[in-house]
């Protein structure tokens, strides 16, 4: 029987699965940040919802959907989520790393 870690490693060895997984990195990071903030605040989804003036299913949608197109919360909702967890929402644009000049020019050295 495969452990979860071995199963994931096996699945990610498939180039198509790996590419799909990589394309969802932002969603995974978003979900991880939400869950870490709520854990640090030591509150349940129900408590978070109460602080935001909403219902627990709305929090579940945020924490499971996070921008996959099924449910993309507004910045205002994310701000409320952050504040209810005792955090401040911070949004950044990071420049993509460019290929090295050698790789771009096609030379090998």
N, CA, C and O atoms as a GROMACS GRO file, in nm:
protein
  436
    1UNK      N    1   0.084  -0.118   0.000
    1UNK     CA    2   0.000   0.000   0.000
    1UNK      C    3   0.089   0.125   0.000
    1UNK      O    4   0.185   0.135   0.076
    2UNK      N    5   0.055   0.219  -0.087
    2UNK     CA    6   0.133   0.343  -0.097
    2UNK      C    7   0.099   0.440   0.014
    2UNK      O    8  -0.017   0.453   0.054
    3UNK      N    9   0.202   0.507   0.065
    3UNK     CA   10   0.176   0.616   0.158
    3UNK      C   11   0.131   0.736   0.075
    3UNK      O   12   0.149   0.738  -0.046
    4UNK      N   13   0.073   0.834   0.140
    4UNK     CA   14   0.028   0.954   0.069
    4UNK      C   15   0.145   1.019  -0.002
    4UNK      O   16   0.134   1.058  -0.119
    5UNK      N   17   0.258   1.029   0.067
    5UNK     CA   18   0.376   1.094   0.009
    5UNK      C   19   0.424   1.020  -0.116
    5UNK      O   20   0.457   1.084  -0.216
    6UNK      N   21   0.428   0.887  -0.110
    6UNK     CA   22   0.472   0.809  -0.226
    6UNK      C   23   0.372   0.819  -0.341
    6UNK      O   24   0.412   0.825  -0.457
    7UNK      N   25   0.243   0.822  -0.308
    7UNK     CA   26   0.141   0.834  -0.411
    7UNK      C   27   0.153   0.969  -0.483
    7UNK      O   28   0.146   0.975  -0.606
    8UNK      N   29   0.173   1.077  -0.406
    8UNK     CA   30   0.188   1.209  -0.466
    8UNK      C   31   0.312   1.212  -0.555
    8UNK      O   32   0.308   1.263  -0.666
    9UNK      N   33   0.422   1.156  -0.505
    9UNK     CA   34   0.545   1.153  -0.584
    9UNK      C   35   0.524   1.077  -0.715
    9UNK      O   36   0.570   1.120  -0.821
   10UNK      N   37   0.454   0.964  -0.707
   10UNK     CA   38   0.426   0.885  -0.827
   10UNK      C   39   0.338   0.963  -0.924
   10UNK      O   40   0.364   0.964  -1.044
   11UNK      N   41   0.234   1.027  -0.872
   11UNK     CA   42   0.144   1.103  -0.959
   11UNK      C   43   0.216   1.220  -1.025
   11UNK      O   44   0.196   1.247  -1.143
   12UNK      N   45   0.302   1.288  -0.948
   12UNK     CA   46   0.372   1.405  -1.003
   12UNK      C   47   0.482   1.367  -1.102
   12UNK      O   48   0.537   1.454  -1.169
   13UNK      N   49   0.514   1.239  -1.110
   13UNK     CA   50   0.612   1.196  -1.210
   13UNK      C   51   0.550   1.198  -1.350
   13UNK      O   52   0.622   1.193  -1.450
   14UNK      N   53   0.416   1.204  -1.357
   14UNK     CA   54   0.346   1.216  -1.485
   14UNK      C   55   0.354   1.364  -1.527
   14UNK      O   56   0.304   1.450  -1.455
   15UNK      N   57   0.416   1.394  -1.641
   15UNK     CA   58   0.433   1.534  -1.683
   15UNK      C   59   0.303   1.615  -1.689
   15UNK      O   60   0.302   1.732  -1.654
   16UNK      N   61   0.194   1.552  -1.734
   16UNK     CA   62   0.067   1.624  -1.744
   16UNK      C   63   0.013   1.658  -1.605
   16UNK      O   64  -0.035   1.769  -1.582
   17UNK      N   65   0.020   1.563  -1.513
   17UNK     CA   66  -0.025   1.587  -1.376
   17UNK      C   67   0.062   1.693  -1.311
   17UNK      O   68   0.012   1.782  -1.243
   18UNK      N   69   0.193   1.683  -1.332
   18UNK     CA   70   0.287   1.778  -1.273
   18UNK      C   71   0.261   1.919  -1.325
   18UNK      O   72   0.264   2.015  -1.248
   19UNK      N   73   0.235   1.934  -1.454
   19UNK     CA   74   0.207   2.065  -1.513
   19UNK      C   75   0.078   2.123  -1.456
   19UNK      O   76   0.070   2.242  -1.426
   20UNK      N   77  -0.022   2.038  -1.443
   20UNK     CA   78  -0.150   2.083  -1.387
   20UNK      C   79  -0.131   2.127  -1.242
   20UNK      O   80  -0.184   2.231  -1.200
   21UNK      N   81  -0.058   2.049  -1.167
   21UNK     CA   82  -0.030   2.082  -1.026
   21UNK      C   83   0.044   2.216  -1.017
   21UNK      O   84   0.008   2.302  -0.937
   22UNK      N   85   0.148   2.232  -1.099
   22UNK     CA   86   0.224   2.356  -1.098
   22UNK      C   87   0.139   2.477  -1.134
   22UNK      O   88   0.160   2.586  -1.082
   23UNK      N   89   0.042   2.457  -1.224
   23UNK     CA   90  -0.042   2.569  -1.267
   23UNK      C   91  -0.134   2.616  -1.154
   23UNK      O   92  -0.190   2.725  -1.162
   24UNK      N   93  -0.148   2.534  -1.052
   24UNK     CA   94  -0.236   2.570  -0.940
   24UNK      C   95  -0.158   2.619  -0.818
   24UNK      O   96  -0.215   2.630  -0.709
   25UNK      N   97  -0.032   2.649  -0.835
   25UNK     CA   98   0.052   2.691  -0.722
   25UNK      C   99  -0.007   2.811  -0.649
   25UNK      O  100  -0.007   2.814  -0.526
   26UNK      N  101  -0.057   2.910  -0.722
   26UNK     CA  102  -0.115   3.029  -0.657
   26UNK      C  103  -0.234   2.992  -0.570
   26UNK      O  104  -0.249   3.043  -0.460
   27UNK      N  105  -0.320   2.902  -0.620
   27UNK     CA  106  -0.437   2.860  -0.542
   27UNK      C  107  -0.395   2.787  -0.415
   27UNK      O  108  -0.453   2.808  -0.309
   28UNK      N  109  -0.294   2.699  -0.427
   28UNK     CA  110  -0.246   2.627  -0.310
   28UNK      C  111  -0.186   2.724  -0.208
   28UNK      O  112  -0.206   2.708  -0.087
   29UNK      N  113  -0.112   2.822  -0.255
   29UNK     CA  114  -0.052   2.920  -0.166
   29UNK      C  115  -0.161   3.001  -0.096
   29UNK      O  116  -0.152   3.027   0.024
   30UNK      N  117  -0.263   3.041  -0.171
   30UNK     CA  118  -0.374   3.116  -0.114
   30UNK      C  119  -0.442   3.036  -0.004
   30UNK      O  120  -0.466   3.087   0.106
   31UNK      N  121  -0.475   2.910  -0.034
   31UNK     CA  122  -0.541   2.825   0.064
   31UNK      C  123  -0.454   2.808   0.188
   31UNK      O  124  -0.504   2.817   0.300
   32UNK      N  125  -0.327   2.784   0.168
   32UNK     CA  126  -0.235   2.767   0.280
   32UNK      C  127  -0.231   2.891   0.368
   32UNK      O  128  -0.230   2.881   0.491
   33UNK      N  129  -0.228   3.009   0.306
   33UNK     CA  130  -0.225   3.134   0.382
   33UNK      C  131  -0.353   3.153   0.463
   33UNK      O  132  -0.348   3.196   0.578
   34UNK      N  133  -0.467   3.122   0.403
   34UNK     CA  134  -0.595   3.133   0.476
   34UNK      C  135  -0.595   3.041   0.597
   34UNK      O  136  -0.628   3.084   0.708
   35UNK      N  137  -0.559   2.917   0.576
   35UNK     CA  138  -0.561   2.820   0.685
   35UNK      C  139  -0.461   2.855   0.795
   35UNK      O  140  -0.490   2.839   0.913
   36UNK      N  141  -0.343   2.903   0.757
   36UNK     CA  142  -0.243   2.942   0.857
   36UNK      C  143  -0.293   3.061   0.940
   36UNK      O  144  -0.274   3.064   1.061
   37UNK      N  145  -0.357   3.157   0.875
   37UNK     CA  146  -0.407   3.275   0.947
   37UNK      C  147  -0.515   3.234   1.046
   37UNK      O  148  -0.516   3.281   1.160
   38UNK      N  149  -0.606   3.148   1.003
   38UNK     CA  150  -0.714   3.104   1.093
   38UNK      C  151  -0.658   3.020   1.207
   38UNK      O  152  -0.704   3.030   1.320
   39UNK      N  153  -0.559   2.938   1.177
   39UNK     CA  154  -0.496   2.855   1.282
   39UNK      C  155  -0.425   2.942   1.385
   39UNK      O  156  -0.436   2.919   1.505
   40UNK      N  157  -0.352   3.044   1.336
   40UNK     CA  158  -0.284   3.137   1.429
   40UNK      C  159  -0.384   3.208   1.518
   40UNK      O  160  -0.356   3.232   1.636
   41UNK      N  161  -0.501   3.240   1.462
   41UNK     CA  162  -0.605   3.307   1.539
   41UNK      C  163  -0.678   3.209   1.632
   41UNK      O  164  -0.753   3.249   1.721
   42UNK      N  165  -0.653   3.080   1.610
   42UNK     CA  166  -0.712   2.974   1.694
   42UNK      C  167  -0.864   2.982   1.695
   42UNK      O  168  -0.928   2.978   1.801
   43UNK      N  169  -0.922   2.994   1.574
   43UNK     CA  170  -1.068   3.004   1.562
   43UNK      C  171  -1.120   2.904   1.459
   43UNK      O  172  -1.046   2.861   1.370
   44UNK      N  173  -1.246   2.867   1.473
   44UNK     CA  174  -1.311   2.776   1.380
   44UNK      C  175  -1.367   2.856   1.262
   44UNK      O  176  -1.370   2.979   1.264
   45UNK      N  177  -1.412   2.784   1.160
   45UNK     CA  178  -1.478   2.850   1.048
   45UNK      C  179  -1.602   2.922   1.097
   45UNK      O  180  -1.632   3.033   1.052
   46UNK      N  181  -1.675   2.861   1.189
   46UNK     CA  182  -1.797   2.922   1.244
   46UNK      C  183  -1.764   3.053   1.316
   46UNK      O  184  -1.834   3.153   1.298
   47UNK      N  185  -1.658   3.053   1.396
   47UNK     CA  186  -1.618   3.174   1.468
   47UNK      C  187  -1.571   3.282   1.370
   47UNK      O  188  -1.603   3.400   1.387
   48UNK      N  189  -1.497   3.241   1.271
   48UNK     CA  190  -1.450   3.337   1.170
   48UNK      C  191  -1.569   3.397   1.096
   48UNK      O  192  -1.574   3.518   1.074
   49UNK      N  193  -1.664   3.313   1.059
   49UNK     CA  194  -1.783   3.361   0.989
   49UNK      C  195  -1.858   3.463   1.074
   49UNK      O  196  -1.903   3.566   1.023
   50UNK      N  197  -1.872   3.433   1.201
   50UNK     CA  198  -1.942   3.525   1.291
   50UNK      C  199  -1.871   3.661   1.296
   50UNK      O  200  -1.936   3.765   1.292
   51UNK      N  201  -1.740   3.658   1.304
   51UNK     CA  202  -1.663   3.784   1.307
   51UNK      C  203  -1.677   3.862   1.176
   51UNK      O  204  -1.671   3.984   1.176
   52UNK      N  205  -1.697   3.789   1.066
   52UNK     CA  206  -1.710   3.854   0.935
   52UNK      C  207  -1.854   3.891   0.903
   52UNK      O  208  -1.880   3.961   0.805
   53UNK      N  209  -1.948   3.845   0.985
   53UNK     CA  210  -2.088   3.873   0.957
   53UNK      C  211  -2.143   3.787   0.845
   53UNK      O  212  -2.228   3.833   0.768
   54UNK      N  213  -2.096   3.664   0.837
   54UNK     CA  214  -2.143   3.572   0.733
   54UNK      C  215  -2.167   3.435   0.796
   54UNK      O  216  -2.172   3.423   0.919
   55UNK      N  217  -2.182   3.333   0.714
   55UNK     CA  218  -2.208   3.196   0.760
   55UNK      C  219  -2.086   3.107   0.732
   55UNK      O  220  -2.006   3.136   0.643
   56UNK      N  221  -2.074   2.999   0.808
   56UNK     CA  222  -1.961   2.907   0.794
   56UNK      C  223  -1.946   2.852   0.652
   56UNK      O  224  -1.832   2.837   0.606
   57UNK      N  225  -2.055   2.820   0.579
   57UNK     CA  226  -2.035   2.769   0.442
   57UNK      C  227  -1.962   2.869   0.350
   57UNK      O  228  -1.892   2.828   0.258
   58UNK      N  229  -1.978   2.998   0.376
   58UNK     CA  230  -1.906   3.098   0.296
   58UNK      C  231  -1.756   3.088   0.323
   58UNK      O  232  -1.675   3.103   0.231
   59UNK      N  233  -1.720   3.062   0.447
   59UNK     CA  234  -1.579   3.046   0.482
   59UNK      C  235  -1.524   2.919   0.418
   59UNK      O  236  -1.413   2.917   0.365
   60UNK      N  237  -1.604   2.812   0.423
   60UNK     CA  238  -1.562   2.686   0.361
   60UNK      C  239  -1.537   2.705   0.212
   60UNK      O  240  -1.442   2.650   0.157
   61UNK      N  241  -1.623   2.783   0.145
   61UNK     CA  242  -1.603   2.808   0.001
   61UNK      C  243  -1.474   2.884  -0.023
   61UNK      O  244  -1.400   2.853  -0.117
   62UNK      N  245  -1.446   2.984   0.060
   62UNK     CA  246  -1.321   3.060   0.045
   62UNK      C  247  -1.202   2.966   0.062
   62UNK      O  248  -1.108   2.969  -0.017
   63UNK      N  249  -1.206   2.885   0.166
   63UNK     CA  250  -1.092   2.801   0.200
   63UNK      C  251  -1.076   2.679   0.109
   63UNK      O  252  -0.972   2.614   0.110
   64UNK      N  253  -1.177   2.648   0.031
   64UNK     CA  254  -1.164   2.534  -0.059
   64UNK      C  255  -1.159   2.575  -0.206
   64UNK      O  256  -1.104   2.501  -0.288
   65UNK      N  257  -1.215   2.690  -0.239
   65UNK     CA  258  -1.222   2.732  -0.378
   65UNK      C  259  -1.113   2.825  -0.418
   65UNK      O  260  -1.049   2.808  -0.521
   66UNK      N  261  -1.092   2.923  -0.338
   66UNK     CA  262  -0.985   3.018  -0.348
   66UNK      C  263  -0.945   3.076  -0.481
   66UNK      O  264  -0.831   3.120  -0.489
   67UNK      N  265  -1.021   3.082  -0.581
   67UNK     CA  266  -0.976   3.144  -0.705
   67UNK      C  267  -0.968   3.047  -0.820
   67UNK      O  268  -0.914   3.082  -0.925
   68UNK      N  269  -1.018   2.928  -0.806
   68UNK     CA  270  -1.016   2.828  -0.912
   68UNK      C  271  -1.124   2.856  -1.016
   68UNK      O  272  -1.147   2.775  -1.105
   69UNK      N  273  -1.191   2.968  -1.004
   69UNK     CA  274  -1.297   3.000  -1.097
   69UNK      C  275  -1.434   2.965  -1.041
   69UNK      O  276  -1.534   3.022  -1.083
   70UNK      N  277  -1.437   2.873  -0.947
   70UNK     CA  278  -1.564   2.836  -0.886
   70UNK      C  279  -1.610   2.943  -0.788
   70UNK      O  280  -1.728   2.977  -0.783
   71UNK      N  281  -1.517   2.994  -0.712
   71UNK     CA  282  -1.549   3.099  -0.616
   71UNK      C  283  -1.426   3.184  -0.596
   71UNK      O  284  -1.327   3.139  -0.537
   72UNK      N  285  -1.430   3.305  -0.645
   72UNK     CA  286  -1.318   3.397  -0.628
   72UNK      C  287  -1.364   3.511  -0.538
   72UNK      O  288  -1.441   3.598  -0.581
   73UNK      N  289  -1.318   3.512  -0.414
   73UNK     CA  290  -1.361   3.616  -0.322
   73UNK      C  291  -1.309   3.753  -0.365
   73UNK      O  292  -1.204   3.765  -0.428
   74UNK      N  293  -1.385   3.856  -0.330
   74UNK     CA  294  -1.343   3.992  -0.361
   74UNK      C  295  -1.232   4.034  -0.266
   74UNK      O  296  -1.209   3.971  -0.163
   75UNK      N  297  -1.164   4.140  -0.301
   75UNK     CA  298  -1.059   4.192  -0.212
   75UNK      C  299  -1.121   4.235  -0.080
   75UNK      O  300  -1.060   4.216   0.026
   76UNK      N  301  -1.240   4.292  -0.084
   76UNK     CA  302  -1.307   4.332   0.039
   76UNK      C  303  -1.334   4.211   0.130
   76UNK      O  304  -1.315   4.219   0.251
   77UNK      N  305  -1.376   4.099   0.070
   77UNK     CA  306  -1.400   3.978   0.148
   77UNK      C  307  -1.269   3.926   0.208
   77UNK      O  308  -1.265   3.884   0.323
   78UNK      N  309  -1.163   3.928   0.128
   78UNK     CA  310  -1.032   3.885   0.179
   78UNK      C  311  -0.984   3.975   0.292
   78UNK      O  312  -0.922   3.929   0.388
   79UNK      N  313  -1.011   4.104   0.278
   79UNK     CA  314  -0.974   4.199   0.383
   79UNK      C  315  -1.048   4.165   0.512
   79UNK      O  316  -0.989   4.165   0.620
   80UNK      N  317  -1.178   4.138   0.501
   80UNK     CA  318  -1.257   4.100   0.619
   80UNK      C  319  -1.205   3.970   0.680
   80UNK      O  320  -1.195   3.958   0.802
   81UNK      N  321  -1.171   3.874   0.595
   81UNK     CA  322  -1.117   3.746   0.642
   81UNK      C  323  -0.989   3.772   0.722
   81UNK      O  324  -0.974   3.722   0.833
   82UNK      N  325  -0.900   3.851   0.664
   82UNK     CA  326  -0.773   3.881   0.731
   82UNK      C  327  -0.797   3.950   0.865
   82UNK      O  328  -0.738   3.912   0.966
   83UNK      N  329  -0.882   4.051   0.865
   83UNK     CA  330  -0.909   4.125   0.989
   83UNK      C  331  -0.971   4.036   1.095
   83UNK      O  332  -0.939   4.048   1.213
   84UNK      N  333  -1.060   3.946   1.054
   84UNK     CA  334  -1.124   3.854   1.149
   84UNK      C  335  -1.023   3.757   1.210
   84UNK      O  336  -1.047   3.702   1.317
   85UNK      N  337  -0.911   3.735   1.140
   85UNK     CA  338  -0.803   3.649   1.191
   85UNK      C  339  -0.695   3.730   1.263
   85UNK      O  340  -0.594   3.674   1.306
   86UNK      N  341  -0.717   3.861   1.275
   86UNK     CA  342  -0.616   3.946   1.338
   86UNK      C  343  -0.498   3.975   1.249
   86UNK      O  344  -0.386   3.996   1.296
   87UNK      N  345  -0.523   3.975   1.118
   87UNK     CA  346  -0.416   3.999   1.020
   87UNK      C  347  -0.451   4.119   0.934
   87UNK      O  348  -0.561   4.174   0.940
   88UNK      N  349  -0.354   4.158   0.853
   88UNK     CA  350  -0.373   4.264   0.755
   88UNK      C  351  -0.352   4.200   0.617
   88UNK      O  352  -0.253   4.130   0.596
   89UNK      N  353  -0.445   4.224   0.525
   89UNK     CA  354  -0.431   4.170   0.391
   89UNK      C  355  -0.318   4.241   0.319
   89UNK      O  356  -0.308   4.363   0.321
   90UNK      N  357  -0.232   4.162   0.256
   90UNK     CA  358  -0.121   4.217   0.179
   90UNK      C  359  -0.119   4.148   0.045
   90UNK      O  360  -0.113   4.025   0.037
   91UNK      N  361  -0.125   4.226  -0.062
   91UNK     CA  362  -0.124   4.171  -0.197
   91UNK      C  363   0.000   4.224  -0.267
   91UNK      O  364   0.028   4.344  -0.264
   92UNK      N  365   0.074   4.135  -0.330
   92UNK     CA  366   0.199   4.174  -0.397
   92UNK      C  367   0.201   4.122  -0.540
   92UNK      O  368   0.143   4.018  -0.570
   93UNK      N  369   0.269   4.195  -0.624
   93UNK     CA  370   0.302   4.147  -0.757
   93UNK      C  371   0.453   4.127  -0.758
   93UNK      O  372   0.529   4.221  -0.736
   94UNK      N  373   0.495   4.005  -0.784
   94UNK     CA  374   0.638   3.975  -0.787
   94UNK      C  375   0.680   3.953  -0.931
   94UNK      O  376   0.616   3.876  -1.003
   95UNK      N  377   0.786   4.020  -0.975
   95UNK     CA  378   0.833   3.997  -1.112
   95UNK      C  379   0.871   3.851  -1.131
   95UNK      O  380   0.929   3.788  -1.042
   96UNK      N  381   0.838   3.797  -1.247
   96UNK     CA  382   0.879   3.661  -1.278
   96UNK      C  383   1.028   3.659  -1.302
   96UNK      O  384   1.085   3.755  -1.354
   97UNK      N  385   1.090   3.550  -1.264
   97UNK     CA  386   1.234   3.539  -1.287
   97UNK      C  387   1.257   3.514  -1.434
   97UNK      O  388   1.195   3.427  -1.495
   98UNK      N  389   1.346   3.593  -1.491
   98UNK     CA  390   1.376   3.579  -1.633
   98UNK      C  391   1.482   3.471  -1.650
   98UNK      O  392   1.562   3.443  -1.561
   99UNK      N  393   1.480   3.411  -1.768
   99UNK     CA  394   1.583   3.314  -1.801
   99UNK      C  395   1.718   3.384  -1.805
   99UNK      O  396   1.725   3.505  -1.827
  100UNK      N  397   1.822   3.309  -1.784
  100UNK     CA  398   1.955   3.368  -1.792
  100UNK      C  399   1.980   3.415  -1.935
  100UNK      O  400   1.920   3.362  -2.029
  101UNK      N  401   2.067   3.510  -1.952
  101UNK     CA  402   2.100   3.560  -2.086
  101UNK      C  403   2.153   3.448  -2.173
  101UNK      O  404   2.125   3.443  -2.292
  102UNK      N  405   2.229   3.356  -2.113
  102UNK     CA  406   2.284   3.245  -2.188
  102UNK      C  407   2.172   3.157  -2.244
  102UNK      O  408   2.176   3.117  -2.360
  103UNK      N  409   2.072   3.129  -2.163
  103UNK     CA  410   1.960   3.045  -2.208
  103UNK      C  411   1.878   3.117  -2.315
  103UNK      O  412   1.831   3.054  -2.410
  104UNK      N  413   1.862   3.250  -2.301
  104UNK     CA  414   1.783   3.325  -2.398
  104UNK      C  415   1.852   3.332  -2.534
  104UNK      O  416   1.786   3.328  -2.638
  105UNK      N  417   1.986   3.344  -2.533
  105UNK     CA  418   2.057   3.359  -2.659
  105UNK      C  419   2.086   3.225  -2.726
  105UNK      O  420   2.126   3.219  -2.842
  106UNK      N  421   2.065   3.117  -2.649
  106UNK     CA  422   2.086   2.986  -2.707
  106UNK      C  423   2.232   2.943  -2.706
  106UNK      O  424   2.266   2.839  -2.763
  107UNK      N  425   2.318   3.022  -2.640
  107UNK     CA  426   2.460   2.983  -2.633
  107UNK      C  427   2.482   2.895  -2.511
  107UNK      O  428   2.409   2.902  -2.413
  108UNK      N  429   2.582   2.815  -2.520
  108UNK     CA  430   2.612   2.725  -2.408
  108UNK      C  431   2.740   2.763  -2.338
  108UNK      O  432   2.786   2.689  -2.251
  109UNK      N  433   2.798   2.873  -2.372
  109UNK     CA  434   2.911   2.915  -2.294
  109UNK      C  435   3.026   2.942  -2.375
  109UNK      O  436   3.132   2.979  -2.324
   0.00000   0.00000   0.00000
